[in-house]
Structures are given as C-alpha cells and as structure tokens.
C-alpha cells in the first residue's frame, strides 16, 4: 500500500505560511525535549535576514526556526522543501547566513527529532532527505533503542485544535455557545454521509439514547457481538432489554452473520453490529436480515470513523450510527461521541431525549430526558481533528500496511484483517498468538514491555461477565480471540522506524519461545 503525502504537505504548508497574528504563530509551534520551541516562519514573521524572504512565496516550502528561551534572536532555521517529482521532503539545515554557532549539537538533535516526527506524522512523509550543516551528522539510529515507552495509542494534535480551542475559550459564550458544536456536527454529518448528526458526551450515551429512540424497552432482546467493549451491551441493559450475544468471524472479528437467524426470537427488536477495531461488519447481510424481520439497526462505529463497506461509510447504514471520540480513538475530544441518522423522526426523538425531554424552543418538559451533551470547547477540539481526518486515517492504514509487510509471513501470529468489499481504518493493528506457543499471551506482552513496547489485550469474551444476570453459551471464536489477541502500538504518531523496531521485537520473541 502506497501513500501520497503531497496533499498533506501542501495543506499544512499553506496554513503555516498564512498565520494571521502572534497568537496563531505561538500556538502552531512545536515543543522540543529541551523545553525550547520550533516556531513556524511565515511572511509576517520578524526575521531580519533577507536570505529567508525569497522562499516565502514558494508553495513547496516551509520554514521553522528554533527559538531558545534565553536568546532573543533566531538560533537556527530549518527550510523544508517538497520534492513532488520524487515524493520526498528535503530538510535543509543551517544554510548560508544562518547562525549555526548559537545552537549546540544537542539542541540541533532535539529540534530535528521533533521536526522529523512532525514530518512523518502530520505530512505522512516516509522519505526525508537531510542537507545538514558542516558539523552535523543526523543520527540514523534514533529509534533503534527507544528511551521511552512506545504507546499503544495516542492522538495527533495540530495547529487547528490549538487555534479553535483558543477561540472557543475566549469567545465561545452566550450567543456563541454552540458555534463549534454546530459546525462540528454539520461537518461530521457531511463526512459520514448522513443527513443529521448530534454530538454527545460519550458513545455509550449515544448508543443508549439510540436504543430509547428506537423504542427498545424492558423485555426486548437486542443481538450484539460477543467480542466488543462492554459499553455496547451495557447500553442495552440500561434500557431494561436483554443483550443476546453472537459469535464473531475469525478473520474480521466482527459479528458472524451466519448466526443471526438462530438467535432470532419473538422478543428480538434490534441488532447492534460493531465495526471492531476499524473493520466494517457485513452490513449488506445485516441490513437484509433486519429488513426481513422488522428489526432496528444501531451501528456501534465507535472505533471505525472513516471505514467503508461497499464504498459507503460505516455508521450511515442503520437507523442510527454511533461514534466515539474517547482519547485513544482515531478522532479525539478527550471524551465524547456522535450519533448520525437519515431518519428525521428518529433524530427528533433522540434530540428531545438528549435535551432533558424538553419541548423544542421552550422550557417545558413533557417526558423524562437526559443530558448527554458535548461542550462547545470539546467540539472546537473535535473540529480541529476533523480538519485532519484524512491524514489520520491514512496514518492508521499506513501503520497496518507496514506491520503486514513485516509480520504477515511470520509463524506463530496472525494479523486481524478486513473482509471483502471493505476499507478498514485499522484503528488497532492486532495479532493473534498461536495457542500452541510455549509462552502465554500475558507473558509475551510482558517481554515486549521490557523492550519499551506498550501493548494491550484484545477485549475478552464479554458474555461471561456476571453483570448480565444470566449465563450464556460459550462463543468459541470470541473466547479464542479474547484469550490470545494483542493490540500492538497503533497510534497515528508512529513512525516507520518504530513499527520496524516493534516488528523485529515480535519476531525475535517468537524465534526464542
């Protein structure tokens, strides 16, 4: 799988070269490990040396200057050029006229480390050429032995989030209280391809209110996959209804559609498929089953923003689609979620429940409602994330592609994979350990942790939790995956060097067990 980072480069170059004021200039900076900053240069930046000025009109170029807190003048400037012909970024350091003597080798290393990470994550650049100063050699082995834990997940925060949140904090009150909420909801609906969207305090809340809006109540049954986060089934339990657990497909880890008919009873009122770890469920079969049996469909698309089935975004198939912006997800707002639908009647029911049961436009309450709203400040952050959504999705897919290249033919493990006619976002790249290995899943994870590699277990088989008040039959695939699955580091900030390091560690451990 190949990726074109030119569009990401052009987009970010344009933003950083048209900064409107000092506030944006500061908020767009990159902090280095030594506590200093890399500031983006633009036409209005106060740099005296004329050697820089001639490049500011170049659409293929961007400047950062290293600023040491104790020195008022620019201490080092980095010129980044986009070589579209060769799909390469060229970073020129300390060219003619620059104050190379005012920055130490350690400072230069710190700055380059941050700049490299930014180029790799924000621009999705895999091919970077350095034109260093005379006395500098770029450390090629920077990520061979990481000094810090490589985390399983983590967001990419850009200048967009900083600017929007700053504005929301200072101006998002009174008549402007919903400025970013309205825009975030509208643009998210457009992204998914749905008519309506409403931001919520969590995906769990979105699932719960969706069930209520669909009329799910005590005594009803809702079919749900066994392998998922507990919130999927908990939301059903909140309504008084009963979750009925289906097993999952061994390849995609999504609900096994061949089981649906056998789980159907007179009490079944809905089905809630989960697009697990960014892999789309088989929505055509699910929608056909639901239509034939007069069932509601509520998609738990919490980890799958941007994934597609049959060229259509997940979340847009069912009566409702629910998404999560929790801090480990693809798009984050700290906590939060979103519901989407094309059904105006259902949307009106949901919105009333979401707003305390209020009669629209009044303070009159004529039914019991809830307050599962997102704040305007969170929405400002989310809107910033949404500005960069294509880059985030590409980064996840690039991660998986790199892991697949490194690990697909390795004995003892098997990667999770998407089904046919789908495009997964691979929110998590996960592997199944062979159960015949001479090492347990948990011990394997402990060994990786010693190498500064963070991992986490795949969700366990949730029907076995005692909270449901009844015992369920064992679903073999769900139990097997839950006992042997590992989520590898999959954050959008991962570099190819880090993925290669992780892959080599996995291979080495397998060779020695």
Secondary structure, 3 states (H helix, E strand, C coil): CCCCCHHHHHHHHHHHCCCCCHHHHHHCCEECCCCCEEEEECCCCCCCCHHHHCCCCCCCEEEEEEECCCCCCCCEEEEEEEECCCCEEEEEECCCCCCHHHCCHHHHHHHHHHHHHHHHHCCCCCCEEEECCCCCCCCCCCCCCCCCCECCCCCCCCHHHHHHHHHHHHHCCHHHCCHHHHHHHHHHHHHHCCCEEEEECCHHHHHHHHHHHCCCCCCCEEEEECCCCHHHHHHHHHCCCEEEEECECCCCCCECHHHHHHHCCCCEEEEECECHHHCCCCHHHHHHHHHHCCCEEEEECCCCCCCEECCEECCCCCCEEEEECECCCCCCCECCEEEEECCHHHHHHHHHHHECCECCCCCCECCCCCECECCHHHHHHHHHHHHCHHHHHHHHHHHHHHHHHHHCCCCCEEECCCCCCEECCCCCCEEEECCCCCCCHHHHHHHHHHCCECCEECCCCHHHCHHHCCCCCCCHHHHHHHHHEEECCCCCCCCHHHHHHHHHHHHHHHHCC
